Amino acid sequence: MTAKKQPSFAIQPRPAPQPTFRSGSVARMARMPVSTLRIWEQRYRAVRPTTAPSGHRLYSAADVQRVLLLRQLTEQGHAIGSIAALDPAQLQQVARTQMDSAAGNGVQSAAPQMAALRLTVVGRALALRLQRRAVVQRLQHPWQVTAVFDSLAEAAHAASGAAVDLLLWQAPGLQADALPELRAAQKAWRARQVAVTYRFAGATATSAFAATGAAVVREPDDDDALGAWVASLQAALASDAEEPVSRPVPLDTVHLAAGEVAPRRFDDATLTTFAGLSSTIACECPRHVAELLMQLSNFESYSADCASRSPADAELHAYLRRVAGASRTLFESALERVAHQEGLMLP
């Protein structure tokens, strides 16, 4: 009798897990705000990531490649609404057509190039630096300098009436009392955004200007670093022109009068939890901002205690408490912005 042959079962190897990426990582790779990526998903269905049990959106390697190609094409002037529904082969064809057009072989692009962003510069030395090769090589979008002035007063007086995208001011020394002059220049040029570089400034002045929504930075000595900063301004302006997002606080609504500051919005437990969340992403800014907030809040409380315990130093410590409180409120807003940018949920 022949024994029955037992069936053999080959053990199939498990497929290797596919890499996945969270929205903050994808946005950084594509050099775009997380908010814009969400608009592409929700409004245009340009990419459809999966959702993890935790609620985070997860992108496959193919999703990332699609986002990068879409980003490249939008930087070249294509509207996201016109290319969001194209399949990979069609997107590649559009990209090839764009390259052929750039090479000058007569093939027309599928969409017109983006209009040049308009810039007014206050500070002739800075205007000269913007023309240097290391800076120009960093630019991602067309850029047109409409006028260059020596002072804010000259800029406000000589405005042409045409609106610009950015008013860029080079301030050797930054003082809070220059806010009215900057406000006048911004209104005269109808600038959508204001950016300030400075050589020397105190914390009070930089906080006052930052509170208006202006981009404020100590002027980089290195041209490559300056180019990177200008490129980040360009990217924000281009993204805002495509899909309006939250606007900065108008300069004429900011009040610098001293007074009681708002109470804390986040306690130490909340900030500690948030700082732990940020360890899962490459950018450490969420953790740094949360830790700075805890330090500012604790110093604010410490100054309040000192003011009540030491009558001789009450005025000084009351002042320090107000400064710490004002700084805390700025960093609380910064924390919300960082959380939104990185796709993190504040507890």
Backbone torsions as a table, in degrees:
resi	resn	phi	psi	omega
1	MET	NA	130.8	-179.2
2	THR	-83.8	128.8	180.0
3	ALA	-69.7	143.9	178.6
4	LYS	-68.0	134.8	179.3
5	LYS	-78.4	123.2	-179.6
6	GLN	-74.8	132.8	178.4
7	PRO	-63.9	142.5	178.0
8	SER	-101.1	138.8	-179.4
9	PHE	-116.1	111.7	178.4
10	ALA	-77.1	133.6	178.3
11	ILE	-81.3	113.8	-179.0
12	GLN	-79.5	131.6	177.4
13	PRO	-65.9	142.8	177.8
14	ARG	-69.7	137.9	177.8
15	PRO	-64.3	142.6	179.0
16	ALA	-64.6	136.5	179.9
17	PRO	-61.1	138.2	179.6
18	GLN	-82.2	139.7	179.8
19	PRO	-67.1	143.4	175.9
20	THR	-129.3	153.5	-176.2
21	PHE	-133.3	142.9	176.8
22	ARG	-85.7	164.7	-172.0
23	SER	-60.4	-37.8	179.6
24	GLY	-61.7	-41.3	179.2
25	SER	-66.3	-43.0	-179.8
26	VAL	-63.4	-42.7	-179.7
27	ALA	-62.0	-39.7	178.6
28	ARG	-66.4	-41.5	178.8
29	MET	-62.6	-35.7	-179.0
30	ALA	-89.3	-0.4	-179.0
31	ARG	52.9	57.0	179.9
32	MET	-147.3	155.6	178.2
33	PRO	-67.7	147.3	175.5
34	VAL	-59.8	-35.1	-179.7
35	SER	-61.0	-38.9	178.0
36	THR	-68.1	-39.6	177.3
37	LEU	-59.7	-40.9	178.8
38	ARG	-64.5	-39.6	177.9
39	ILE	-62.8	-41.7	177.8
40	TRP	-59.0	-39.1	-179.4
41	GLU	-72.5	-52.4	-168.9
42	GLN	-78.4	-39.9	-175.5
43	ARG	-90.0	-39.0	-173.4
44	TYR	-106.8	-8.7	-177.9
45	ARG	54.2	37.2	-176.8
46	ALA	-71.1	-30.9	178.0
47	VAL	-146.8	147.4	-174.7
48	ARG	-129.1	84.5	179.4
49	PRO	-71.9	163.6	173.7
50	THR	-84.8	166.6	179.1
51	THR	-117.9	123.8	179.7
52	ALA	-75.0	161.2	176.2
53	PRO	-54.8	-28.1	179.2
54	SER	-74.4	-11.5	-178.2
55	GLY	98.7	-9.4	179.5
56	HIS	-75.1	143.2	176.0
57	ARG	-83.2	131.9	-176.9
58	LEU	-117.7	131.5	-176.9
59	TYR	-109.6	135.9	174.4
60	SER	-79.2	171.5	176.9
61	ALA	-60.6	-36.7	178.3
62	ALA	-66.4	-37.4	177.2
63	ASP	-62.1	-42.7	-178.8
64	VAL	-62.9	-44.4	179.3
65	GLN	-60.6	-38.2	179.4
66	ARG	-65.7	-44.1	179.5
67	VAL	-61.9	-43.5	-179.4
68	LEU	-62.3	-39.6	179.3
69	LEU	-69.6	-41.1	177.0
70	LEU	-61.7	-42.1	179.2
71	ARG	-62.6	-42.8	178.6
72	GLN	-59.3	-43.9	-176.8
73	LEU	-70.6	-38.0	178.0
74	THR	-67.4	-33.5	176.0
75	GLU	-66.2	-26.0	179.4
76	GLN	-86.9	0.5	173.8
77	GLY	114.0	-3.1	-179.7
78	HIS	-80.3	134.8	176.4
79	ALA	-74.1	136.0	-177.5
80	ILE	-59.7	-34.0	-179.6
81	GLY	-64.6	-24.4	-177.9
82	SER	-88.1	-14.0	-177.0
83	ILE	-123.4	-5.4	-174.3
84	ALA	-61.3	-34.3	-175.1
85	ALA	-89.0	-2.5	-177.9
86	LEU	-71.3	144.6	176.7
87	ASP	-80.8	171.3	-175.7
88	PRO	-55.2	-41.5	-179.2
89	ALA	-64.2	-40.6	179.6
90	GLN	-67.1	-39.2	177.7
91	LEU	-62.7	-41.9	178.2
92	GLN	-62.8	-36.5	178.7
93	GLN	-65.5	-41.3	177.2
94	VAL	-62.0	-41.7	179.8
95	ALA	-63.8	-41.3	178.4
96	ARG	-64.8	-39.8	177.9
97	THR	-62.1	-39.6	178.7
98	GLN	-63.7	-41.9	-179.7
99	MET	-66.9	-40.0	178.4
100	ASP	-63.2	-40.5	179.4
101	SER	-63.9	-41.7	179.8
102	ALA	-65.4	-31.2	179.4
103	ALA	-75.2	-9.8	175.1
104	GLY	81.8	30.6	-179.8
105	ASN	-94.4	10.5	175.5
106	GLY	93.7	-8.8	179.0
107	VAL	-78.0	129.6	-176.4
108	GLN	-83.8	144.1	176.3
109	SER	-68.1	153.4	-179.3
110	ALA	-74.6	-12.8	-179.6
111	ALA	-150.4	152.0	-179.9
112	PRO	-69.0	154.3	177.3
113	GLN	-69.6	151.7	179.6
114	MET	-63.6	139.0	176.7
115	ALA	-63.9	145.3	-178.1
116	ALA	-65.5	135.9	174.3
117	LEU	-72.2	140.1	-174.0
118	ARG	-101.7	134.8	-172.9
119	LEU	-131.7	133.2	170.7
120	THR	-113.4	129.1	-175.2
121	VAL	-112.4	132.0	172.4
122	VAL	-111.0	104.7	-174.9
123	GLY	131.5	101.2	-174.1
124	ARG	-68.2	-32.4	178.2
125	ALA	-63.6	-41.0	178.5
126	LEU	-66.6	-39.1	178.5
127	ALA	-60.4	-37.6	177.4
128	LEU	-67.8	-39.4	179.3
129	ARG	-64.5	-33.5	-179.3
130	LEU	-65.6	-17.2	179.8
131	GLN	-90.8	-7.1	-178.0
132	ARG	-70.6	151.7	-172.8
133	ARG	-59.9	-43.1	-177.6
134	ALA	-61.7	-31.8	177.9
135	VAL	-77.2	-48.2	-177.0
136	VAL	-60.0	-37.2	-179.0
137	GLN	-63.8	-22.0	-179.3
138	ARG	-81.6	-18.9	-172.6
139	LEU	-69.2	137.0	-179.3
140	GLN	-105.1	-13.4	-175.5
141	HIS	-132.7	157.9	174.8
142	PRO	-59.0	146.9	-172.6
143	TRP	-140.9	129.6	-179.4
144	GLN	-129.3	116.0	175.9
145	VAL	-83.0	114.4	-176.0
146	THR	-82.8	-32.9	-177.9
147	ALA	-163.3	155.0	177.8
148	VAL	-130.8	133.6	-177.6
149	PHE	-131.6	162.6	178.2
150	ASP	-87.8	-26.8	-175.2
151	SER	-145.3	161.4	176.8
152	LEU	-64.6	-38.7	179.5
153	ALA	-61.8	-41.9	177.8
154	GLU	-64.7	-39.9	179.9
155	ALA	-64.1	-41.9	-180.0
156	ALA	-67.3	-37.4	-176.2
157	HIS	-74.4	-34.0	-172.5
158	ALA	-102.0	18.6	-179.2
159	ALA	-61.0	139.7	-177.0
160	SER	-84.2	-12.5	-176.8
161	GLY	95.8	-14.4	178.6
162	ALA	-82.4	139.0	-179.7
163	ALA	-75.7	145.9	176.2
164	VAL	-122.3	163.7	179.1
165	ASP	-82.8	-35.5	-174.2
166	LEU	-143.0	134.4	169.2
167	LEU	-106.2	116.6	-176.4
168	LEU	-112.1	120.2	-175.1
169	TRP	-115.8	128.0	174.5
170	GLN	-99.0	111.2	-176.5
171	ALA	-110.8	113.4	177.1
172	PRO	-58.8	-43.3	175.4
173	GLY	-132.7	125.3	-174.0
174	LEU	-97.2	123.5	178.1
175	GLN	-125.7	142.8	-177.3
176	ALA	-62.5	-27.3	-178.0
177	ASP	-73.5	-2.5	175.7
178	ALA	-85.3	-3.6	-179.7
179	LEU	-56.8	-43.9	178.7
180	PRO	-60.0	-37.7	178.2
181	GLU	-65.8	-41.3	178.2
182	LEU	-65.7	-38.4	177.9
183	ARG	-61.0	-43.4	-179.6
184	ALA	-64.9	-41.3	179.3
185	ALA	-66.6	-39.8	178.8
186	GLN	-62.4	-43.9	179.4
187	LYS	-65.8	-41.3	-177.7
188	ALA	-62.4	-37.7	-178.9
189	TRP	-96.3	-1.0	-178.8
190	ARG	49.4	46.6	-176.2
191	ALA	-74.2	132.3	177.2
192	ARG	-69.1	-32.8	-178.0
193	GLN	-142.5	155.5	178.9
194	VAL	-125.4	137.8	175.7
195	ALA	-131.5	143.1	-175.8
196	VAL	-130.9	129.2	168.1
197	THR	-111.4	145.9	-178.0
198	TYR	-143.0	157.9	175.3
199	ARG	-95.7	-43.9	-179.5
200	PHE	-134.8	140.7	179.0
201	ALA	-167.2	151.5	173.7
202	GLY	-91.9	167.5	-178.3
203	ALA	-63.8	-35.6	-179.0
204	THR	-63.0	-42.6	-178.6
205	ALA	-67.8	-47.6	-178.5
206	THR	-63.8	-37.6	177.5
207	SER	-65.6	-39.3	-179.1
208	ALA	-64.2	-43.2	-180.0
209	PHE	-71.9	-39.1	179.2
210	ALA	-64.0	-32.4	180.0
211	ALA	-65.2	-19.8	178.7
212	THR	-80.2	-10.8	-175.1
213	GLY	96.8	-0.8	178.0
214	ALA	-71.0	147.8	173.1
215	ALA	-82.6	117.4	-173.9
216	VAL	-121.6	128.1	-178.6
217	VAL	-150.9	144.0	171.6
218	ARG	-65.6	132.6	-173.4
219	GLU	-60.8	122.4	179.8
220	PRO	-66.9	137.9	175.7
221	ASP	-74.9	-29.5	-177.7
222	ASP	-87.3	131.0	-178.6
223	ASP	-64.1	-35.4	179.4
224	ASP	-64.1	-40.6	177.9
225	ALA	-67.4	-38.4	176.2
226	LEU	-62.7	-43.0	178.4
227	GLY	-61.9	-39.0	178.6
228	ALA	-63.4	-40.4	179.5
229	TRP	-67.1	-44.8	178.6
230	VAL	-62.6	-39.0	178.6
231	ALA	-63.4	-36.3	177.8
232	SER	-67.4	-35.5	175.1
233	LEU	-64.3	-42.8	178.4
234	GLN	-60.0	-47.0	-177.7
235	ALA	-60.9	-41.9	179.7
236	ALA	-65.3	-41.5	179.9
237	LEU	-67.4	-41.4	179.9
238	ALA	-65.3	-40.6	178.8
239	SER	-66.4	-39.2	-180.0
240	ASP	-67.6	-34.0	178.9
241	ALA	-69.2	-33.0	-178.8
242	GLU	-76.2	-46.3	-179.8
243	GLU	-136.9	106.1	-178.0
244	PRO	-56.2	132.5	175.9
245	VAL	-121.9	-169.6	-176.1
246	SER	-60.1	133.6	-177.7
247	ARG	-87.7	151.4	173.7
248	PRO	-67.6	157.8	179.1
249	VAL	-65.6	126.5	178.5
250	PRO	-57.1	143.9	-176.9
251	LEU	-60.9	-33.6	-174.6
252	ASP	-79.8	2.8	176.8
253	THR	-103.3	0.7	-176.7
254	VAL	-89.2	130.3	179.2
255	HIS	-115.0	127.2	-176.5
256	LEU	-99.7	5.4	-178.1
257	ALA	-62.5	138.6	179.0
258	ALA	-70.7	151.2	179.6
259	GLY	174.8	-171.7	179.8
260	GLU	-69.9	138.2	178.6
261	VAL	-93.0	162.6	-179.1
262	ALA	-67.9	152.8	177.9
263	PRO	-69.0	166.1	-179.8
264	ARG	-60.4	140.1	176.8
265	ARG	-98.3	-23.9	-178.4
266	PHE	-131.1	125.8	176.8
267	ASP	-83.5	174.8	-175.5
268	ASP	-62.2	-36.6	-179.7
269	ALA	-63.4	-42.5	178.9
270	THR	-64.2	-43.6	-179.1
271	LEU	-66.5	-37.6	178.2
272	THR	-64.1	-42.4	177.9
273	THR	-62.3	-43.4	-179.3
274	PHE	-65.8	-40.5	178.8
275	ALA	-61.1	-34.1	177.3
276	GLY	-69.3	-34.0	179.3
277	LEU	-63.1	-36.2	-172.4
278	SER	-72.1	-9.4	-178.4
279	SER	-71.0	-12.0	-177.9
280	THR	-88.2	-1.8	-179.1
281	ILE	-122.7	163.8	-174.7
282	ALA	-68.9	-39.4	-177.5
283	CYS	-75.0	129.5	-179.3
284	GLU	-95.5	3.0	-177.4
285	CYS	-59.3	-41.0	178.4
286	PRO	-55.9	-43.9	180.0
287	ARG	-66.2	-43.0	-178.7
288	HIS	-62.5	-44.2	-178.5
289	VAL	-65.1	-41.4	179.5
290	ALA	-62.5	-41.7	-179.8
291	GLU	-68.4	-39.4	175.9
292	LEU	-62.0	-39.2	178.7
293	LEU	-62.0	-42.0	178.7
294	MET	-62.8	-42.5	179.4
295	GLN	-63.4	-44.5	179.4
296	LEU	-63.0	-43.2	-179.0
297	SER	-65.0	-40.3	179.1
298	ASN	-68.6	-37.9	177.2
299	PHE	-67.5	-35.9	177.0
300	GLU	-60.9	-45.0	178.3
301	SER	-65.9	-40.3	178.5
302	TYR	-61.6	-43.7	179.5
303	SER	-64.2	-37.1	177.6
304	ALA	-63.9	-40.4	178.2
305	ASP	-65.2	-41.8	-179.8
306	CYS	-63.7	-37.7	-178.6
307	ALA	-63.7	-32.6	-178.4
308	SER	-85.6	-22.9	-175.9
309	ARG	-94.5	-22.5	-176.1
310	SER	-124.9	91.9	-178.6
311	PRO	-57.0	-32.5	-177.8
312	ALA	-65.2	-33.1	-177.7
313	ASP	-106.8	16.1	-173.8
314	ALA	-59.3	-43.7	-176.9
315	GLU	-64.4	-43.9	179.8
316	LEU	-62.2	-46.9	-176.8
317	HIS	-71.6	-28.9	174.1
318	ALA	-65.4	-39.1	177.0
319	TYR	-64.3	-45.9	179.1
320	LEU	-61.6	-37.1	178.5
321	ARG	-64.4	-41.0	179.2
322	ARG	-65.5	-41.1	178.9
323	VAL	-63.2	-45.2	179.4
324	ALA	-63.0	-39.6	-179.8
325	GLY	-66.3	-40.9	178.2
326	ALA	-64.7	-41.5	177.6
327	SER	-64.5	-39.3	179.2
328	ARG	-60.5	-43.8	-179.0
329	THR	-63.0	-35.6	176.3
330	LEU	-65.1	-43.6	-178.9
331	PHE	-71.9	-27.0	174.1
332	GLU	-64.6	-41.3	174.7
333	SER	-65.4	-39.3	177.9
334	ALA	-62.7	-38.6	179.3
335	LEU	-62.6	-42.9	177.9
336	GLU	-62.6	-40.5	-179.6
337	ARG	-66.9	-42.0	178.4
338	VAL	-63.6	-42.3	179.5
339	ALA	-60.7	-43.4	178.9
340	HIS	-64.6	-42.1	-178.5
341	GLN	-62.8	-40.3	-174.8
342	GLU	-91.4	-0.6	179.6
343	GLY	72.8	27.0	-179.6
344	LEU	-99.7	148.6	178.8
345	MET	-98.2	126.8	174.0
346	LEU	-73.7	129.5	179.0
347	PRO	-59.0	NA	NA
